[in-house]
């Protein structure tokens, strides 16, 4: 991966393919390796820009509090550094929250937007907030290494090469638990509801058929973002881009072309 300094922080990124630029934003605690099932399929249609968000992967970990807005500002600056005036944007899970912030704060940077298995915060869903808050002590008890093992298992049955790849992506969190919990707080503290109506880019909201917990949030997002459309990826859980990569990739190509 290459590295560029933006907002006084080193951000790692890779690029693949040619065509209209497409920025892929990964989920919490992981890294750009989460997009492995997409690279070959999408690089034939787009110039992929695949960063590690601040505090993740090969990008720098910083001591100040993280936020979706900070992550979004970093990625806007990354596009500037790459001389990309605007790009299609696809964010998964936490990456979808970052993508929402990017579209609201830097509207001219986002051509079209996909929000996959994400949320705008828990202000309308106290049960989800309670679950994440209540789970924090248990997570601290089993430790970051245990949490990472659980996250990797969510990806389903992977071969050994995939497991090693994912483990390498999560390794920085195991090495610095303080950074892990900094990311955790940024997710729990995110309040993006008011920004949804500010999103001007044509938007596709994706939910996974097997992950019922996100369905209500996805439907509300699709109703609130002007002109947004909602689709369900079949035979998939939260890691829908791994669980049903074929259907996921086809919908991405269809929406962005």
N, C-alpha and C positions, 0 to 999 in steps of 0.2 A: 504494500500500500504506500501511497504518497502521503506527505504531511504538509499542511500549510498553516501558518499562524494567522488566526482571525480573532478579534476581540481578546487579544493578548493570551490566546489559548491555542495549542497545537491540535488541529483536527486532522485525523487520518481519513483517507478516502481512496476509492478505486474507481476507475471508469472502464466501461466496456461498450463496444458496439458504436454504431453511427446512427444519425437521424435526429429527431426532435429529442431534447434532453428530458430525462425522467429521473427524478430524485426519489430514492428509496430510503425510508426512515424506519429503522428497526425498533423493536420493543425494549422494555426496561430490562436492565441487567445483562443484556446480551450484546450483540455486535452485528456487524454487517454480514457475518457468516449465516445469519438467519435467512438471507435471501438466496442461498445456494440453489434451491429448486427453481428459481426464477431467472438466474443469470443467462443461461444458454438460450432459453426460450424468448426472453425479452430483448436480448442484445441484438437479435436479428431485426428488430423493429425500431429501437431507440438507442440514443446515447445514454447509457445508464451512469448515474452518479450515485455511488454507494458509500456513504460516510459511516464512520463510527461516531455516534453522538458524544459530546463532551462527557467525560467520566466513564466511557464505555470503550471496550476493545483497545485499539492502539492509540486512541485519542487521549489527551491529557486529562488527569483527574485534578480538580481544583478544590480548594478548601471551603470556599464560600457556598452558601445555599444554592442548590439547583432549582430550576423551575422550567416549565414548558416554554415560557416566554424567552428565557435565556437560551435554551436549546434552539428555539426557532430563530432568534437573532444570529446565533452562530451559523446556522445553515444558510440564512440570507447572505451573510458575509462570505461564506464559502462559495456560493453562486457568483457573487461579485468577483471574488478572487479568480474564479475560473472563466470570467468574462461571459457568464451565462445570464442574459437579461431576464429570462423567465423560463420556467420548466413545468412539465407535468409533475405532480407530487403524489406519491403513494406512501401512506403511513399505516403501520400495523400496531395495534395495542397502544402502548405509550407513544409510539411513533405517530399514531393517528392524532393524539392530543397535541404533539409538536406540530404536526401538519396543520391542524386547525389554527393554532397560534400563528404559524407562518402565513396562512391565507388571510387571517384577520389583520395582522400587524404589517404585512408586506404584500398587499394584495396584488401589486404589479408583478410579483415574482411567480405567481401561481397561475398557470394556464387552465388546467383541469385538475381535479382533486379526487382521490379515492381514500376513503376512511374505512379501514378493515378491522373489525373486531375491536373497536375502541370505545371511549367514553368522553364526555365533556366535564367530568367531575361527578361527585357523589351528592351534590346538594339536593337533588330531587329523589335520591335513592338512599335513604338513611340506613337501610339494611345492608347495602353494599359497603357503605362507609363503616358500619359497625363490624362487618365481617373482616375487613382489612385492618381495622384498628385492633380488634380483638385478637387477630392472628399474629400481630407483631410480637407479643411476648413468646408465643410458641415458636415463631421463626427464630427469635434470638436464642431460644433454648436449644434448638437443633443445630444452630450455627449456619453461617453463610454457605459452607460446603454442602450441608444437608439440603438447604433451600435450592441450591443450584442443581443438585441431583434430581430433586423433584421437578424443577422446571424442564430439565432435559427429558425426563420421562414423559412430559406432556406432549412431546413431539411424536410419540408413538414408537413403533418398532423401527429402529434405524440400524444400518449395518455398522460395523466397527469403525470404518473410516469416517462415517458421519458423526458418530459419537465422539471421536477424537477431535474432529473439527469443532463441534459445539463446545466441548470442554475447553478448547483453546480460546474460544470466544468469551467464555465466562470466567476464565482464569484471573483477569484483573480484579474481579469482585471478591474472589476468594483471598487474594493477596491483600486487599484493603477493605475490611468490613465497614469501616467508617464511611467510605465512599458508597458502599452498597446501601447503607441506611440513609445517606443523603439523597440517593435516587428514590428510595422508598418514600421519603417524606415529600419529595416533589410530586410524586404521583398522588399521594393522599391529599395534598393541599391544593391540587389543581381545581380551579373554578372557571370553566370556560363557557358556561351556558350563555352569558350575555354576548359573547363573541360570535356565536353561531350565526346570528342574523346579519352579521357584518361580512360573512363570506360571500364573495361575488363570483368566484370561479364555479363553473359547472361541476357538480359534486355527485359522486356515487358512494353510497354507504353499503358496506358489505357486512353481513352477519353469517355465522356458521350454524348450520342446521342443528348440530348436536350440542351447542353451547347456549342453552336457553337463557342463561343469566344475562346475556347481552342483548336479547331481542327487544326488550322494552326500550332500552337506551337507544338502540339503532333506529327504531321506528320514530322515536321522538326527535332524534337528530335529523332524520330525513324530512320530517314535517317542518322543522324550524329553519333549516338552511334553505334559502330561496331556490326553488327549482330542483332540489336534490331528489335523487332516485334511490330506492332501497332494493337490494337483491340478497338472496340467500344462497350460499355455497353448500351444496348437498354433501353428505357423507364426510363432514369435517367438524372438528372441534375448534378451540380457540386458535390453534396453530394451523389455520385453514390453508395457508400457503404451502405447508408441508403435507397436511392430511389429504388434500385433493388438489395437488399442484396443477393438474391438467385443466380442471374447471376454473381454478383461480387465474391461471395465466391467460386462458382464453378470454375471460371477462376483462382482464386488464388491457389486453391488446384491443379488444372490441371498443372499450370506452375511450382509449387514448388515441385511436386512429380513425 
